[in-house]
Amino acid sequence: MSYRKLSRSSGPRRALLRNQVTSFLREGRIETTQAKADTIRPLAEKMITLAKRGGLHARRQAAAYIYDEDVVTQLFETIAPRMEEREGGYTRIVKKGVRRGDGAPVVILELVN
């Protein structure tokens, strides 16, 4: 299979990923498990690429995926201009350690400045 199931069926998995991408773009960094970060990263980078492209169609495509309209505005007006000179690689994953309860590897997913 070419995607991670994250122990969820398709609907809850899609909702989880949309929530995580929305939160990540709002805050600029999130702390999550390695598996979720590896799954979220390409989705967030795709949203940033859409914002760099600009235009109404790209904004509507981003708004169809991101839950919060304020985050879409922030993405197009502040994040995309900062990433204009980059050809990709907008995010970084920094390993933090393991979670105390279940030993899951925890990482910080953040935007590259």
N, C-alpha and C positions, 0 to 999 in steps of 0.2 A: 504494500500500500504506500502511496506517495505522500501521505500526510499523517500527522499525529492525531490520534483520537482523543487524547487527554481524558480518558475514562468518561466520556460523555457521548450522547447521541448527537446527531447532526445539528438539530435546532439549538440545544443548549451550548454546544461547542461554538457555533457561529455567534451566538449572543455573547459568550465569554470573550471571544476574540475581538468583537466590535467594541465591547466595553473596555477591554485592555488597551486597544489602539486609541480610543477616545481619551482615556485617562492619561496615557503616555504622551499624546500630543498636547493635552492641556497642561500637564505638569513639567514636561521635558525630561522626566526620568521616573521610572517605577522600579520597585523591588518585587521580583517574582521568581518562580522556579526556572531552572535552565530550560526545560522542555517548552514551557510557555513562552519564554523569551525568544527561543529559536523559532517558534511558530509566529510570533507577533512581529518580529523584525522585518521580514520581507513585506508584510502588509503595511507597516508604518512607512517603509521606504517607498512603497508604491504610492501612498497618499502624498508624500512629499514631492515625488516626481510629478504627480498630477498637478499639485500646487505650483510647481516651477513652470509647468506648461502654460498655466493660466487659462483664461477664457471661461465662458459660461458653461460649456459642456464639461470641462474638467471640474469646475466647481460643483456642478450637479452630480457628477460621478462620485466625488468625495463626500458630498452631503448624503448620498444614498447609503454610504457605508458608515460614516461617523454619526453618532447619535446626537451630538450637541452642535447647533448652528454657530454658537460663539466659538467653538473649537475650529470649525471650518473657516471662519473669518480670521482667527488667529493664525491658522495654518497658511492661508493665502497672503496675509498682510505682513506677518512678522517672521515666520519660520522659513518660508520659501525664499524671500530675498536674502536671508542669511546663508542659505545653501546654494545660491545661484552659481558660484564658481566651482562647486563640487560636481563631479560626474557620478556620484553615487557614494555609498558608504556614509550615510548620514547618521548612523547609529553605532553605538559601541556597547559591548556586553562586558561587564567587569564582574568576575567571580567574587562572591562575598564569603561563602562558607556553606555549612549545612544547617538545615532547619532543625531545631531542637526536638520537636515532636516526632517527626518521622524520618529524619535524616535526608530529606530531599535537598539536592544542591540548590542554593539560592544565589541569584545574580542581580545586578543592577543594570537595567537597560536604560541608556541615556542618549540624548542627542549630542552629536559632536559639535563643538562650537565653531 
